[in-house]
Amino acid sequence: MNQGSFSFYELLARIRALLRGQGASRETVLKVKDMTLDTNTHVVTRDGKPIELTAKEYAVLEYFMRNKGRLLTRSQIADHVV
């Protein structure tokens, strides 16, 4: 079977991230202190001022904000931001 650019390990990492996310809160506006992240518009502001982020930076920030107060391993973060 021709697998092309398919990566089994990438698929596995994405499935793991999705399964972990099932228990996480699905709020559309996340707020930590003076930082706000709107998951509908992907707009991030700090102290009311917009912050431009790359897609990966946004994904990491959202993951951190959804898991506020939890100790996250490097592999958990890497799996989520694949």
N, C-alpha and C positions, 0 to 999 in steps of 0.2 A: 504494500500500500504506500502511495506517495504521501509523505507527511509535509512536504514543502517546508515552510518556515515555522511549522507548528512546534511548540516546545511543551512537552509533557510537564516539565518542572514548573514552567510559568503557569500553566493551567492549574496545576496542583496548588500553587501559591495563591492564585486568585480564588479558588474554591475555599481554601482555608480562611482567607480574609473575609469572604462572604459569610461563611458559617460563624466566624467570631462576631461579625457585625449583627447577627440576628438578635443577640441579646442586648445590643447597644441601643441607646435612645435614638429615636429618629426625629428629633426636633429639627425644625427648618432654620431657626436662628439660634446660634450658639453664642454664649457670652461668657467671657472670663475676664474679670476686672474691667479694664477699659477697652478690651478688644471684642469686636463682634464679627461673626462670620455668618453670612446668609447662604445657606446651601441651595436655595432656589436660584439666586442670581450670581452666586460665586463672588460676591463682593465682601471684602474684608476691610474693616475700618478699625483704627485705634485712636481713641480720644476724638472720634468723629471724623478723622481724616482717612481717606481711602489709601489702601496699601496694595500695590501691584505685586502679584506673586506668579511664579511659573506654576504649571499644572502640578508638578511634584511638590513644590513648596506648599501649595494649597492643600494637597492630599495629606501631607505630613501634619500641617497645622490642624486640619479638621480631625484627623485621627487623635492627635494630642488633646484637642478640646473635648472630643467625645469620651475620652478616657481620663479626664482630669482626676488627679489624685491617685491614679494607678501606676504601678511600676511596670514599664513596658520593656521587653527585651529588644535587642537589636534585630533579632530574627522576626519578631512580631511586627515591628515597624517596617522592615524590608518586605515582608510578605504583603503587608497592606498597601504599600506604595509601589508595587511592581509596575 
